Amino acid sequence: MSIELKLGKMSIAKKRVLIIDDDEDINNLFTIYLENRGYQIDAYTDPVNALYYFKKGFYDLVLLDLKMPQLDGITMYQQLKKIDNNASICLITADIANLEQLKKKIPNIEKYVIYKPILLKNLKEKIDTLLLEKNMPC
């Protein structure tokens, strides 16, 4: 769901992005950077709280950390998909070794993974690319 701002004759749609990462510094950095570039951000360090407040059709994109202490990213991914099967979810990870496991569980996943560390400019480019795609398979 996008929020539309009307400025005179011009309207700008703000894309809603949900960030779920147990690292508060990552959440703060991504939030500040993306808000300054026109995105509306909700960020959670606790995946259980994020899951509790997640609403079907509310977010244009979810950025989901793969390794979290309370609820791992794969389980979280599956729970989010149960709530909203059409949710666009991009996994964030520093663990390249788990990619093969992910490929077995989630088709075409390599297109929807952001590897840490990431330059903020590259983060925005990746998000823009994913948001432009009409039919994301995951």
C-alpha positions as CSV (number, residue, x, y, z in Angstrom):
1,M,0.0,0.0,0.0
2,S,1.4,3.4,-0.9
3,I,0.6,6.7,0.6
4,E,0.0,9.5,-1.9
5,L,1.0,13.0,-1.3
6,K,-0.4,15.8,-3.5
7,L,1.7,18.8,-4.0
8,G,-0.1,21.2,-6.3
9,K,-0.5,19.3,-9.6
10,M,2.1,16.7,-8.8
11,S,1.5,13.7,-6.7
12,I,4.2,11.5,-5.1
13,A,3.5,8.0,-3.9
14,K,5.4,7.0,-0.8
15,K,6.2,3.3,-0.8
16,R,5.9,1.5,2.6
17,V,8.8,-0.7,3.6
18,L,8.9,-2.9,6.6
19,I,12.4,-3.6,8.0
20,I,12.8,-6.6,10.4
21,D,16.4,-6.9,11.7
22,D,17.5,-7.7,15.2
23,D,20.4,-5.3,14.8
24,E,19.1,-1.9,16.0
25,D,22.0,-0.1,14.3
26,I,21.1,-1.6,10.9
27,N,17.4,-0.7,11.4
28,N,18.3,2.9,12.3
29,L,20.7,3.3,9.5
30,F,18.3,1.8,6.9
31,T,15.4,3.8,8.3
32,I,17.1,7.2,8.2
33,Y,18.6,6.6,4.8
34,L,15.4,5.3,3.2
35,E,13.1,7.9,4.9
36,N,15.4,10.6,3.5
37,R,14.8,9.2,0.1
38,G,11.0,9.2,0.2
39,Y,10.1,5.8,1.7
40,Q,7.7,5.4,4.6
41,I,9.5,3.0,7.0
42,D,8.4,0.8,9.9
43,A,11.3,-1.1,11.6
44,Y,11.3,-3.8,14.2
45,T,14.2,-5.4,16.0
46,D,11.8,-8.0,17.5
47,P,10.5,-10.4,14.8
48,V,7.6,-11.5,17.1
49,N,6.3,-7.9,17.4
50,A,6.8,-7.4,13.7
51,L,4.7,-10.5,13.0
52,Y,2.0,-9.4,15.5
53,Y,1.6,-6.0,13.8
54,F,2.0,-7.2,10.1
55,K,-1.1,-6.5,8.0
56,K,-2.1,-8.0,4.7
57,G,-1.5,-5.6,1.8
58,F,0.0,-2.8,4.0
59,Y,3.6,-2.9,2.9
60,D,5.0,-2.6,-0.6
61,L,8.2,-4.5,0.5
62,V,9.5,-6.3,3.5
63,L,13.3,-6.4,4.2
64,L,13.8,-9.4,6.5
65,D,17.0,-10.4,8.2
66,L,17.7,-14.1,7.8
67,K,19.4,-14.7,11.2
68,M,17.6,-13.5,14.3
69,P,17.6,-14.9,17.8
70,Q,13.9,-15.2,18.5
71,L,12.6,-16.3,15.1
72,D,14.8,-17.2,12.2
73,G,14.2,-15.5,8.8
74,I,12.9,-18.6,7.0
75,T,10.3,-19.2,9.7
76,M,9.4,-15.5,9.7
77,Y,9.2,-15.5,5.9
78,Q,6.7,-18.4,6.0
79,Q,4.6,-16.8,8.7
80,L,4.5,-13.5,6.8
81,K,3.4,-15.4,3.7
82,K,0.6,-17.1,5.6
83,I,-0.7,-13.7,6.5
84,D,-0.2,-12.2,3.0
85,N,0.8,-14.6,0.3
86,N,1.4,-11.7,-2.1
87,A,3.8,-9.9,0.3
88,S,7.1,-8.9,-1.5
89,I,9.9,-10.1,0.8
90,C,13.6,-9.5,0.4
91,L,16.0,-11.4,2.7
92,I,19.0,-9.6,4.2
93,T,22.0,-11.8,5.1
94,A,25.7,-12.0,5.6
95,D,25.5,-15.8,5.4
96,I,26.2,-16.7,1.8
97,A,26.5,-20.4,2.7
98,N,22.7,-20.7,3.4
99,L,21.8,-19.7,-0.1
100,E,21.7,-23.3,-1.3
101,Q,19.2,-24.2,1.4
102,L,17.1,-21.2,0.6
103,K,17.0,-22.1,-3.1
104,K,15.4,-25.4,-2.2
105,K,12.7,-23.7,0.0
106,I,12.0,-20.5,-2.0
107,P,12.1,-20.5,-5.8
108,N,14.1,-17.7,-7.4
109,I,15.3,-16.5,-4.0
110,E,18.7,-15.3,-5.2
111,K,17.1,-12.3,-6.9
112,Y,15.5,-11.3,-3.6
113,V,18.5,-11.4,-1.3
114,I,20.6,-8.5,-0.1
115,Y,24.0,-9.5,1.2
116,K,25.6,-7.7,4.1
117,P,27.6,-5.6,4.1
118,I,25.8,-3.4,1.6
119,L,26.4,0.1,0.4
120,L,23.4,2.3,1.1
121,K,23.3,3.4,-2.5
122,N,23.1,-0.2,-3.6
123,L,20.4,-0.9,-1.0
124,K,18.2,1.8,-2.6
125,E,18.9,0.6,-6.1
126,K,17.9,-3.0,-5.1
127,I,14.7,-1.7,-3.4
128,D,13.8,0.4,-6.4
129,T,14.3,-2.5,-8.7
130,L,12.2,-4.9,-6.6
131,L,9.4,-2.3,-6.3
132,L,9.3,-1.8,-10.0
133,E,8.7,-5.4,-10.8
134,K,5.0,-6.2,-11.2
135,N,4.9,-9.9,-10.4
136,M,7.4,-10.9,-7.7
137,P,7.4,-14.7,-7.1
138,C,8.2,-14.3,-3.4
